[in-house]
Amino acid sequence: MRGYNIWRPLMLIAVAFLTNSLVSNVCSLLGMTPDTASNLGILAMIIVALVMYTRMTKPRRRK
């Protein structure tokens, strides 16, 4: 367990949740129905989580 970093999964969950909330609220403010805004928020959450996960797991370049 020496190489395990507890902050990475917590940061991934927090960013995904905040993205979902932000997108849902902005879409609701712009006049979308709550169901559509929620669906768009979930889609944005999944995309952001996948992008962040791939960036975190990508091997670092050696200089």
All heavy atoms as TSV, in Angstrom:
chain	resi	resn	atom	element	x	y	z
A	1	MET	N	N	0.820	-1.203	0.000
A	1	MET	CA	C	0.000	0.000	0.000
A	1	MET	C	C	0.858	1.260	0.000
A	1	MET	O	O	0.355	2.337	0.180
A	1	MET	CB	C	-0.892	0.010	1.238
A	1	MET	CG	C	-1.942	-1.065	1.263
A	1	MET	SD	S	-3.395	-0.705	0.278
A	1	MET	CE	C	-4.036	0.737	1.049
A	2	ARG	N	N	2.143	1.108	-0.187
A	2	ARG	CA	C	3.037	2.252	-0.121
A	2	ARG	C	C	2.829	3.211	-1.295
A	2	ARG	O	O	2.888	4.418	-1.134
A	2	ARG	CB	C	4.466	1.754	-0.118
A	2	ARG	CG	C	5.455	2.763	0.304
A	2	ARG	CD	C	6.767	2.074	0.497
A	2	ARG	NE	N	7.157	2.210	1.887
A	2	ARG	CZ	C	8.375	2.435	2.270
A	2	ARG	NH1	N	9.342	2.469	1.387
A	2	ARG	NH2	N	8.656	2.588	3.530
A	3	GLY	N	N	2.547	2.696	-2.468
A	3	GLY	CA	C	2.389	3.550	-3.636
A	3	GLY	C	C	0.975	4.074	-3.839
A	3	GLY	O	O	0.701	4.755	-4.827
A	4	TYR	N	N	0.068	3.777	-2.929
A	4	TYR	CA	C	-1.328	4.184	-3.090
A	4	TYR	C	C	-1.516	5.618	-2.630
A	4	TYR	O	O	-1.062	6.008	-1.564
A	4	TYR	CB	C	-2.243	3.262	-2.278
A	4	TYR	CG	C	-3.698	3.556	-2.472
A	4	TYR	CD1	C	-4.337	3.242	-3.653
A	4	TYR	CD2	C	-4.429	4.168	-1.470
A	4	TYR	CE1	C	-5.668	3.512	-3.844
A	4	TYR	CE2	C	-5.770	4.442	-1.638
A	4	TYR	CZ	C	-6.375	4.107	-2.832
A	4	TYR	OH	O	-7.700	4.396	-3.007
A	5	ASN	N	N	-2.185	6.404	-3.451
A	5	ASN	CA	C	-2.444	7.798	-3.126
A	5	ASN	C	C	-3.941	7.970	-2.875
A	5	ASN	O	O	-4.752	7.760	-3.768
A	5	ASN	CB	C	-1.986	8.684	-4.288
A	5	ASN	CG	C	-2.042	10.142	-3.944
A	5	ASN	OD1	O	-2.524	10.528	-2.889
A	5	ASN	ND2	N	-1.548	10.959	-4.853
A	6	ILE	N	N	-4.306	8.348	-1.658
A	6	ILE	CA	C	-5.721	8.459	-1.286
A	6	ILE	C	C	-6.380	9.682	-1.914
A	6	ILE	O	O	-7.592	9.705	-2.113
A	6	ILE	CB	C	-5.877	8.479	0.254
A	6	ILE	CG1	C	-7.344	8.366	0.666
A	6	ILE	CG2	C	-5.288	9.743	0.838
A	6	ILE	CD1	C	-7.956	7.057	0.403
A	7	TRP	N	N	-5.612	10.687	-2.285
A	7	TRP	CA	C	-6.194	11.935	-2.790
A	7	TRP	C	C	-6.686	11.828	-4.218
A	7	TRP	O	O	-7.596	12.546	-4.614
A	7	TRP	CB	C	-5.193	13.077	-2.676
A	7	TRP	CG	C	-4.899	13.364	-1.241
A	7	TRP	CD1	C	-3.724	13.147	-0.592
A	7	TRP	CD2	C	-5.804	13.889	-0.266
A	7	TRP	NE1	N	-3.850	13.504	0.724
A	7	TRP	CE2	C	-5.107	13.965	0.947
A	7	TRP	CE3	C	-7.132	14.283	-0.312
A	7	TRP	CZ2	C	-5.711	14.428	2.106
A	7	TRP	CZ3	C	-7.723	14.745	0.843
A	7	TRP	CH2	C	-7.017	14.815	2.028
A	8	ARG	N	N	-6.112	10.964	-5.024
A	8	ARG	CA	C	-6.537	10.857	-6.424
A	8	ARG	C	C	-7.985	10.402	-6.576
A	8	ARG	O	O	-8.752	11.031	-7.296
A	8	ARG	CB	C	-5.602	9.928	-7.184
A	8	ARG	CG	C	-4.299	10.591	-7.510
A	8	ARG	CD	C	-3.451	9.678	-8.340
A	8	ARG	NE	N	-2.231	10.359	-8.745
A	8	ARG	CZ	C	-1.354	9.858	-9.568
A	8	ARG	NH1	N	-1.546	8.655	-10.066
A	8	ARG	NH2	N	-0.282	10.537	-9.888
A	9	PRO	N	N	-8.416	9.304	-5.927
A	9	PRO	CA	C	-9.829	8.934	-6.088
A	9	PRO	C	C	-10.781	9.950	-5.472
A	9	PRO	O	O	-11.867	10.192	-6.012
A	9	PRO	CB	C	-9.954	7.581	-5.389
A	9	PRO	CG	C	-8.641	7.242	-4.850
A	9	PRO	CD	C	-7.668	8.282	-5.217
A	10	LEU	N	N	-10.388	10.550	-4.358
A	10	LEU	CA	C	-11.241	11.575	-3.750
A	10	LEU	C	C	-11.377	12.792	-4.662
A	10	LEU	O	O	-12.462	13.357	-4.790
A	10	LEU	CB	C	-10.689	11.988	-2.393
A	10	LEU	CG	C	-10.769	10.932	-1.292
A	10	LEU	CD1	C	-10.119	11.455	-0.026
A	10	LEU	CD2	C	-12.188	10.511	-1.049
A	11	MET	N	N	-10.283	13.189	-5.288
A	11	MET	CA	C	-10.317	14.324	-6.201
A	11	MET	C	C	-11.159	13.997	-7.434
A	11	MET	O	O	-11.921	14.837	-7.916
A	11	MET	CB	C	-8.896	14.704	-6.617
A	11	MET	CG	C	-8.805	15.978	-7.396
A	11	MET	SD	S	-7.131	16.584	-7.643
A	11	MET	CE	C	-6.331	15.205	-8.403
A	12	LEU	N	N	-11.062	12.769	-7.919
A	12	LEU	CA	C	-11.854	12.343	-9.074
A	12	LEU	C	C	-13.345	12.393	-8.759
A	12	LEU	O	O	-14.142	12.914	-9.546
A	12	LEU	CB	C	-11.440	10.931	-9.481
A	12	LEU	CG	C	-12.131	10.322	-10.686
A	12	LEU	CD1	C	-11.790	11.100	-11.936
A	12	LEU	CD2	C	-11.730	8.884	-10.839
A	13	ILE	N	N	-13.740	11.908	-7.597
A	13	ILE	CA	C	-15.149	11.923	-7.191
A	13	ILE	C	C	-15.638	13.356	-7.006
A	13	ILE	O	O	-16.733	13.717	-7.445
A	13	ILE	CB	C	-15.342	11.094	-5.909
A	13	ILE	CG1	C	-15.115	9.621	-6.214
A	13	ILE	CG2	C	-16.717	11.310	-5.310
A	13	ILE	CD1	C	-15.006	8.745	-4.991
A	14	ALA	N	N	-14.819	14.189	-6.360
A	14	ALA	CA	C	-15.224	15.575	-6.105
A	14	ALA	C	C	-15.396	16.356	-7.407
A	14	ALA	O	O	-16.382	17.091	-7.573
A	14	ALA	CB	C	-14.197	16.258	-5.210
A	15	VAL	N	N	-14.472	16.197	-8.334
A	15	VAL	CA	C	-14.563	16.923	-9.607
A	15	VAL	C	C	-15.767	16.437	-10.415
A	15	VAL	O	O	-16.485	17.249	-11.010
A	15	VAL	CB	C	-13.253	16.770	-10.405
A	15	VAL	CG1	C	-13.412	17.249	-11.838
A	15	VAL	CG2	C	-12.135	17.537	-9.722
A	16	ALA	N	N	-16.024	15.140	-10.409
A	16	ALA	CA	C	-17.183	14.615	-11.139
A	16	ALA	C	C	-18.486	15.147	-10.538
A	16	ALA	O	O	-19.389	15.568	-11.264
A	16	ALA	CB	C	-17.164	13.089	-11.113
A	17	PHE	N	N	-18.587	15.150	-9.215
A	17	PHE	CA	C	-19.801	15.646	-8.565
A	17	PHE	C	C	-20.002	17.143	-8.808
A	17	PHE	O	O	-21.109	17.591	-9.112
A	17	PHE	CB	C	-19.738	15.366	-7.064
A	17	PHE	CG	C	-20.918	15.898	-6.319
A	17	PHE	CD1	C	-22.158	15.298	-6.439
A	17	PHE	CD2	C	-20.802	17.008	-5.517
A	17	PHE	CE1	C	-23.253	15.793	-5.763
A	17	PHE	CE2	C	-21.889	17.518	-4.831
A	17	PHE	CZ	C	-23.121	16.907	-4.954
A	18	LEU	N	N	-18.929	17.924	-8.701
A	18	LEU	CA	C	-19.039	19.366	-8.926
A	18	LEU	C	C	-19.387	19.684	-10.374
A	18	LEU	O	O	-20.142	20.621	-10.641
A	18	LEU	CB	C	-17.752	20.063	-8.509
A	18	LEU	CG	C	-17.487	20.086	-7.000
A	18	LEU	CD1	C	-16.102	20.656	-6.711
A	18	LEU	CD2	C	-18.549	20.877	-6.279
A	19	THR	N	N	-18.853	18.917	-11.312
A	19	THR	CA	C	-19.192	19.115	-12.717
A	19	THR	C	C	-20.671	18.827	-12.962
A	19	THR	O	O	-21.354	19.585	-13.659
A	19	THR	CB	C	-18.337	18.202	-13.612
A	19	THR	OG1	O	-16.967	18.489	-13.386
A	19	THR	CG2	C	-18.656	18.411	-15.072
A	20	ASN	N	N	-21.169	17.757	-12.369
A	20	ASN	CA	C	-22.581	17.418	-12.505
A	20	ASN	C	C	-23.451	18.544	-11.955
A	20	ASN	O	O	-24.404	18.977	-12.609
A	20	ASN	CB	C	-22.873	16.107	-11.772
A	20	ASN	CG	C	-24.290	15.640	-11.955
A	20	ASN	OD1	O	-25.034	16.159	-12.772
A	20	ASN	ND2	N	-24.677	14.645	-11.191
A	21	SER	N	N	-23.129	19.042	-10.784
A	21	SER	CA	C	-23.917	20.110	-10.171
A	21	SER	C	C	-23.866	21.393	-11.001
A	21	SER	O	O	-24.892	22.040	-11.229
A	21	SER	CB	C	-23.403	20.397	-8.765
A	21	SER	OG	O	-23.546	19.267	-7.957
A	22	LEU	N	N	-22.673	21.749	-11.446
A	22	LEU	CA	C	-22.504	22.986	-12.210
A	22	LEU	C	C	-23.262	22.941	-13.527
A	22	LEU	O	O	-24.006	23.880	-13.857
A	22	LEU	CB	C	-21.016	23.243	-12.466
A	22	LEU	CG	C	-20.688	24.499	-13.258
A	22	LEU	CD1	C	-20.973	25.730	-12.424
A	22	LEU	CD2	C	-19.252	24.471	-13.713
A	23	VAL	N	N	-23.108	21.858	-14.272
A	23	VAL	CA	C	-23.773	21.753	-15.575
A	23	VAL	C	C	-25.287	21.705	-15.405
A	23	VAL	O	O	-26.024	22.363	-16.149
A	23	VAL	CB	C	-23.244	20.525	-16.359
A	23	VAL	CG1	C	-24.078	20.264	-17.594
A	23	VAL	CG2	C	-21.795	20.731	-16.739
A	24	SER	N	N	-25.761	20.970	-14.413
A	24	SER	CA	C	-27.210	20.898	-14.184
A	24	SER	C	C	-27.781	22.261	-13.813
A	24	SER	O	O	-28.846	22.663	-14.308
A	24	SER	CB	C	-27.519	19.893	-13.079
A	24	SER	OG	O	-27.140	18.610	-13.470
A	25	ASN	N	N	-27.084	22.992	-12.945
A	25	ASN	CA	C	-27.571	24.310	-12.538
A	25	ASN	C	C	-27.536	25.323	-13.678
A	25	ASN	O	O	-28.484	26.096	-13.859
A	25	ASN	CB	C	-26.763	24.833	-11.351
A	25	ASN	CG	C	-27.096	24.095	-10.082
A	25	ASN	OD1	O	-28.189	23.561	-9.929
A	25	ASN	ND2	N	-26.151	24.055	-9.169
A	26	VAL	N	N	-26.480	25.314	-14.459
A	26	VAL	CA	C	-26.384	26.259	-15.577
A	26	VAL	C	C	-27.457	25.950	-16.617
A	26	VAL	O	O	-28.104	26.867	-17.143
A	26	VAL	CB	C	-24.970	26.226	-16.198
A	26	VAL	CG1	C	-24.928	26.978	-17.521
A	26	VAL	CG2	C	-23.959	26.830	-15.226
A	27	CYS	N	N	-27.668	24.687	-16.902
A	27	CYS	CA	C	-28.702	24.324	-17.872
A	27	CYS	C	C	-30.090	24.695	-17.359
A	27	CYS	O	O	-30.941	25.137	-18.130
A	27	CYS	CB	C	-28.638	22.831	-18.185
A	27	CYS	SG	S	-27.205	22.378	-19.166
A	28	SER	N	N	-30.329	24.530	-16.071
A	28	SER	CA	C	-31.624	24.919	-15.505
A	28	SER	C	C	-31.820	26.428	-15.576
A	28	SER	O	O	-32.926	26.905	-15.848
A	28	SER	CB	C	-31.725	24.451	-14.057
A	28	SER	OG	O	-31.756	23.055	-13.998
A	29	LEU	N	N	-30.751	27.181	-15.331
A	29	LEU	CA	C	-30.840	28.642	-15.428
A	29	LEU	C	C	-31.095	29.109	-16.855
A	29	LEU	O	O	-31.721	30.145	-17.071
A	29	LEU	CB	C	-29.563	29.293	-14.906
A	29	LEU	CG	C	-29.369	29.273	-13.396
A	29	LEU	CD1	C	-27.990	29.816	-13.042
A	29	LEU	CD2	C	-30.445	30.088	-12.708
A	30	LEU	N	N	-30.620	28.352	-17.819
A	30	LEU	CA	C	-30.812	28.721	-19.217
A	30	LEU	C	C	-32.157	28.258	-19.769
A	30	LEU	O	O	-32.440	28.469	-20.942
A	30	LEU	CB	C	-29.671	28.165	-20.075
A	30	LEU	CG	C	-28.306	28.782	-19.801
A	30	LEU	CD1	C	-27.233	28.104	-20.642
A	30	LEU	CD2	C	-28.318	30.283	-20.061
A	31	GLY	N	N	-32.977	27.598	-18.935
A	31	GLY	CA	C	-34.338	27.291	-19.352
A	31	GLY	C	C	-34.608	25.857	-19.737
A	31	GLY	O	O	-35.701	25.572	-20.248
A	32	MET	N	N	-33.694	24.939	-19.515
A	32	MET	CA	C	-33.958	23.539	-19.828
A	32	MET	C	C	-34.870	22.937	-18.768
A	32	MET	O	O	-34.938	23.419	-17.643
A	32	MET	CB	C	-32.655	22.738	-19.844
A	32	MET	CG	C	-31.854	22.849	-21.084
A	32	MET	SD	S	-30.510	21.655	-21.024
A	32	MET	CE	C	-29.797	21.917	-22.598
A	33	THR	N	N	-35.533	21.879	-19.139
A	33	THR	CA	C	-36.343	21.173	-18.149
A	33	THR	C	C	-35.394	20.459	-17.174
A	33	THR	O	O	-34.255	20.137	-17.535
A	33	THR	CB	C	-37.255	20.137	-18.831
A	33	THR	OG1	O	-36.442	19.166	-19.500
A	33	THR	CG2	C	-38.189	20.796	-19.825
A	34	PRO	N	N	-35.844	20.223	-15.957
A	34	PRO	CA	C	-34.960	19.576	-14.972
A	34	PRO	C	C	-34.461	18.191	-15.389
A	34	PRO	O	O	-33.317	17.831	-15.085
A	34	PRO	CB	C	-35.831	19.480	-13.720
A	34	PRO	CG	C	-36.837	20.552	-13.870
A	34	PRO	CD	C	-37.092	20.675	-15.340
A	35	ASP	N	N	-35.284	17.432	-16.089
A	35	ASP	CA	C	-34.851	16.104	-16.537
A	35	ASP	C	C	-33.734	16.198	-17.572
A	35	ASP	O	O	-32.742	15.466	-17.494
A	35	ASP	CB	C	-36.025	15.331	-17.127
A	35	ASP	CG	C	-37.053	14.940	-16.084
A	35	ASP	OD1	O	-36.667	14.843	-14.897
A	35	ASP	OD2	O	-38.220	14.739	-16.455
A	36	THR	N	N	-33.889	17.074	-18.531
A	36	THR	CA	C	-32.865	17.243	-19.555
A	36	THR	C	C	-31.582	17.792	-18.960
A	36	THR	O	O	-30.480	17.354	-19.317
A	36	THR	CB	C	-33.375	18.186	-20.665
A	36	THR	OG1	O	-34.631	17.716	-21.127
A	36	THR	CG2	C	-32.403	18.237	-21.813
A	37	ALA	N	N	-31.699	18.747	-18.046
A	37	ALA	CA	C	-30.514	19.311	-17.400
A	37	ALA	C	C	-29.781	18.259	-16.584
A	37	ALA	O	O	-28.547	18.202	-16.584
A	37	ALA	CB	C	-30.919	20.479	-16.505
A	38	SER	N	N	-30.521	17.392	-15.918
A	38	SER	CA	C	-29.904	16.317	-15.138
A	38	SER	C	C	-29.185	15.324	-16.044
A	38	SER	O	O	-28.072	14.882	-15.737
A	38	SER	CB	C	-30.967	15.600	-14.308
A	38	SER	OG	O	-30.411	14.523	-13.621
A	39	ASN	N	N	-29.806	14.977	-17.154
A	39	ASN	CA	C	-29.163	14.054	-18.094
A	39	ASN	C	C	-27.893	14.649	-18.684
A	39	ASN	O	O	-26.883	13.947	-18.837
A	39	ASN	CB	C	-30.130	13.681	-19.212
A	39	ASN	CG	C	-31.236	12.776	-18.741
A	39	ASN	OD1	O	-31.104	12.110	-17.725
A	39	ASN	ND2	N	-32.334	12.767	-19.471
A	40	LEU	N	N	-27.920	15.918	-19.013
A	40	LEU	CA	C	-26.734	16.574	-19.553
A	40	LEU	C	C	-25.637	16.673	-18.490
A	40	LEU	O	O	-24.447	16.522	-18.803
A	40	LEU	CB	C	-27.102	17.965	-20.073
A	40	LEU	CG	C	-26.115	18.622	-21.015
A	40	LEU	CD1	C	-25.890	17.760	-22.245
A	40	LEU	CD2	C	-26.609	19.983	-21.409
A	41	GLY	N	N	-26.022	16.886	-17.243
A	41	GLY	CA	C	-25.056	16.926	-16.150
A	41	GLY	C	C	-24.381	15.589	-15.942
A	41	GLY	O	O	-23.166	15.520	-15.707
A	42	ILE	N	N	-25.146	14.513	-16.041
A	42	ILE	CA	C	-24.566	13.178	-15.888
A	42	ILE	C	C	-23.620	12.871	-17.038
A	42	ILE	O	O	-22.543	12.294	-16.834
A	42	ILE	CB	C	-25.686	12.121	-15.779
A	42	ILE	CG1	C	-26.395	12.283	-14.439
A	42	ILE	CG2	C	-25.131	10.712	-15.933
A	42	ILE	CD1	C	-27.617	11.424	-14.280
A	43	LEU	N	N	-23.986	13.265	-18.254
A	43	LEU	CA	C	-23.115	13.059	-19.401
A	43	LEU	C	C	-21.804	13.826	-19.240
A	43	LEU	O	O	-20.714	13.288	-19.483
A	43	LEU	CB	C	-23.828	13.487	-20.690
A	43	LEU	CG	C	-23.053	13.293	-21.976
A	43	LEU	CD1	C	-22.821	11.816	-22.241
A	43	LEU	CD2	C	-23.793	13.932	-23.130
A	44	ALA	N	N	-21.889	15.079	-18.795
A	44	ALA	CA	C	-20.677	15.876	-18.567
A	44	ALA	C	C	-19.836	15.275	-17.453
A	44	ALA	O	O	-18.595	15.261	-17.533
A	44	ALA	CB	C	-21.058	17.316	-18.232
A	45	MET	N	N	-20.481	14.751	-16.413
A	45	MET	CA	C	-19.766	14.133	-15.308
A	45	MET	C	C	-18.965	12.922	-15.775
A	45	MET	O	O	-17.802	12.752	-15.406
A	45	MET	CB	C	-20.754	13.716	-14.225
A	45	MET	CG	C	-20.143	12.990	-13.061
A	45	MET	SD	S	-21.330	12.489	-11.823
A	45	MET	CE	C	-22.271	11.258	-12.680
A	46	ILE	N	N	-19.570	12.099	-16.612
A	46	ILE	CA	C	-18.884	10.905	-17.113
A	46	ILE	C	C	-17.697	11.294	-17.982
A	46	ILE	O	O	-16.605	10.724	-17.858
A	46	ILE	CB	C	-19.877	10.010	-17.885
A	46	ILE	CG1	C	-20.887	9.412	-16.915
A	46	ILE	CG2	C	-19.161	8.920	-18.655
A	46	ILE	CD1	C	-22.038	8.706	-17.581
A	47	ILE	N	N	-17.884	12.285	-18.849
A	47	ILE	CA	C	-16.799	12.718	-19.733
A	47	ILE	C	C	-15.635	13.281	-18.931
A	47	ILE	O	O	-14.472	12.927	-19.165
A	47	ILE	CB	C	-17.325	13.734	-20.766
A	47	ILE	CG1	C	-18.262	13.040	-21.743
A	47	ILE	CG2	C	-16.172	14.419	-21.499
A	47	ILE	CD1	C	-19.022	13.978	-22.651
A	48	VAL	N	N	-15.932	14.140	-17.957
A	48	VAL	CA	C	-14.871	14.739	-17.145
A	48	VAL	C	C	-14.154	13.667	-16.328
A	48	VAL	O	O	-12.928	13.699	-16.196
A	48	VAL	CB	C	-15.447	15.844	-16.243
A	48	VAL	CG1	C	-14.470	16.261	-15.176
A	48	VAL	CG2	C	-15.837	17.037	-17.085
A	49	ALA	N	N	-14.890	12.708	-15.781
A	49	ALA	CA	C	-14.258	11.648	-14.989
A	49	ALA	C	C	-13.332	10.791	-15.854
A	49	ALA	O	O	-12.225	10.443	-15.424
A	49	ALA	CB	C	-15.326	10.781	-14.333
A	50	LEU	N	N	-13.756	10.466	-17.067
A	50	LEU	CA	C	-12.901	9.667	-17.948
A	50	LEU	C	C	-11.647	10.423	-18.368
A	50	LEU	O	O	-10.545	9.859	-18.375
A	50	LEU	CB	C	-13.692	9.221	-19.181
A	50	LEU	CG	C	-14.725	8.129	-18.945
A	50	LEU	CD1	C	-15.532	7.888	-20.212
A	50	LEU	CD2	C	-14.068	6.850	-18.483
A	51	VAL	N	N	-11.803	11.686	-18.704
A	51	VAL	CA	C	-10.639	12.489	-19.102
A	51	VAL	C	C	-9.668	12.635	-17.940
A	51	VAL	O	O	-8.449	12.467	-18.093
A	51	VAL	CB	C	-11.094	13.875	-19.626
A	51	VAL	CG1	C	-9.919	14.821	-19.773
A	51	VAL	CG2	C	-11.816	13.717	-20.941
A	52	MET	N	N	-10.188	12.911	-16.771
A	52	MET	CA	C	-9.324	13.078	-15.605
A	52	MET	C	C	-8.630	11.766	-15.242
A	52	MET	O	O	-7.454	11.759	-14.892
A	52	MET	CB	C	-10.154	13.585	-14.431
A	52	MET	CG	C	-9.341	14.036	-13.276
A	52	MET	SD	S	-10.405	14.819	-12.093
A	52	MET	CE	C	-9.274	14.967	-10.754
A	53	TYR	N	N	-9.338	10.649	-15.335
A	53	TYR	CA	C	-8.744	9.352	-15.024
A	53	TYR	C	C	-7.623	9.011	-15.998
A	53	TYR	O	O	-6.565	8.544	-15.587
A	53	TYR	CB	C	-9.810	8.265	-15.046
A	53	TYR	CG	C	-9.260	6.899	-14.777
A	53	TYR	CD1	C	-8.899	6.518	-13.494
A	53	TYR	CD2	C	-9.084	5.978	-15.805
A	53	TYR	CE1	C	-8.382	5.266	-13.244
A	53	TYR	CE2	C	-8.565	4.728	-15.568
A	53	TYR	CZ	C	-8.216	4.372	-14.284
A	53	TYR	OH	O	-7.698	3.131	-14.048
A	54	THR	N	N	-7.852	9.247	-17.288
A	54	THR	CA	C	-6.802	8.930	-18.261
A	54	THR	C	C	-5.593	9.833	-18.077
A	54	THR	O	O	-4.464	9.399	-18.272
A	54	THR	CB	C	-7.323	9.044	-19.703
A	54	THR	OG1	O	-7.865	10.336	-19.910
A	54	THR	CG2	C	-8.360	7.990	-19.984
A	55	ARG	N	N	-5.805	11.087	-17.693
A	55	ARG	CA	C	-4.674	11.986	-17.458
A	55	ARG	C	C	-3.900	11.611	-16.205
A	55	ARG	O	O	-2.691	11.792	-16.144
A	55	ARG	CB	C	-5.141	13.420	-17.388
A	55	ARG	CG	C	-5.689	13.888	-18.730
A	55	ARG	CD	C	-5.815	15.334	-18.771
A	55	ARG	NE	N	-4.465	15.896	-18.762
A	55	ARG	CZ	C	-4.157	17.082	-19.225
A	55	ARG	NH1	N	-5.088	17.818	-19.719
A	55	ARG	NH2	N	-2.941	17.523	-19.173
A	56	MET	N	N	-4.591	11.093	-15.194
A	56	MET	CA	C	-3.906	10.696	-13.969
A	56	MET	C	C	-3.125	9.399	-14.145
A	56	MET	O	O	-2.090	9.215	-13.513
A	56	MET	CB	C	-4.906	10.510	-12.819
A	56	MET	CG	C	-5.384	11.786	-12.238
A	56	MET	SD	S	-6.276	11.625	-10.687
A	56	MET	CE	C	-7.400	10.303	-10.978
A	57	THR	N	N	-3.608	8.492	-14.990
A	57	THR	CA	C	-2.948	7.210	-15.138
A	57	THR	C	C	-1.919	7.180	-16.271
A	57	THR	O	O	-1.210	6.188	-16.414
A	57	THR	CB	C	-3.978	6.093	-15.387
A	57	THR	OG1	O	-4.737	6.403	-16.553
A	57	THR	CG2	C	-4.892	5.939	-14.184
A	58	LYS	N	N	-1.848	8.234	-17.044
A	58	LYS	CA	C	-0.892	8.290	-18.140
A	58	LYS	C	C	0.522	8.317	-17.545
A	58	LYS	O	O	0.805	9.074	-16.625
A	58	LYS	CB	C	-1.112	9.547	-18.975
A	58	LYS	CG	C	-0.290	9.576	-20.252
A	58	LYS	CD	C	-0.490	10.872	-20.985
A	58	LYS	CE	C	-1.931	10.989	-21.476
A	58	LYS	NZ	N	-2.122	12.166	-22.320
A	59	PRO	N	N	1.409	7.472	-18.061
A	59	PRO	CA	C	2.778	7.474	-17.512
A	59	PRO	C	C	3.479	8.810	-17.798
A	59	PRO	O	O	3.319	9.380	-18.869
A	59	PRO	CB	C	3.466	6.326	-18.228
A	59	PRO	CG	C	2.647	6.052	-19.428
A	59	PRO	CD	C	1.253	6.503	-19.119
A	60	ARG	N	N	4.212	9.245	-16.825
A	60	ARG	CA	C	4.915	10.530	-16.969
A	60	ARG	C	C	6.150	10.355	-17.855
A	60	ARG	O	O	6.823	9.336	-17.815
A	60	ARG	CB	C	5.333	11.054	-15.612
A	60	ARG	CG	C	4.157	11.383	-14.765
A	60	ARG	CD	C	4.617	11.979	-13.476
A	60	ARG	NE	N	3.459	12.309	-12.644
A	60	ARG	CZ	C	3.546	12.959	-11.520
A	60	ARG	NH1	N	4.711	13.344	-11.068
A	60	ARG	NH2	N	2.462	13.238	-10.829
A	61	ARG	N	N	6.426	11.393	-18.621
A	61	ARG	CA	C	7.625	11.372	-19.462
A	61	ARG	C	C	8.855	11.641	-18.625
A	61	ARG	O	O	8.837	12.440	-17.698
A	61	ARG	CB	C	7.535	12.442	-20.537
A	61	ARG	CG	C	6.434	12.244	-21.507
A	61	ARG	CD	C	6.489	13.331	-22.540
A	61	ARG	NE	N	5.246	13.393	-23.267
A	61	ARG	CZ	C	4.950	14.363	-24.111
A	61	ARG	NH1	N	5.799	15.337	-24.320
A	61	ARG	NH2	N	3.804	14.351	-24.741
A	62	ARG	N	N	9.946	10.997	-18.978
A	62	ARG	CA	C	11.207	11.264	-18.298
A	62	ARG	C	C	12.009	12.242	-19.116
A	62	ARG	O	O	12.127	12.117	-20.329
A	62	ARG	CB	C	11.998	9.977	-18.116
A	62	ARG	CG	C	11.310	9.025	-17.174
A	62	ARG	CD	C	12.174	7.836	-16.918
A	62	ARG	NE	N	11.478	6.907	-16.039
A	62	ARG	CZ	C	12.015	5.831	-15.553
A	62	ARG	NH1	N	13.260	5.519	-15.867
A	62	ARG	NH2	N	11.332	5.042	-14.754
A	63	LYS	N	N	12.565	13.205	-18.457
A	63	LYS	CA	C	13.347	14.225	-19.171
A	63	LYS	C	C	14.825	13.952	-19.042
A	63	LYS	O	O	15.323	13.422	-18.148
A	63	LYS	CB	C	13.039	15.612	-18.621
A	63	LYS	CG	C	11.643	16.027	-18.954
A	63	LYS	CD	C	11.384	17.432	-18.456
A	63	LYS	CE	C	9.976	17.867	-18.862
A	63	LYS	NZ	N	9.683	19.211	-18.459
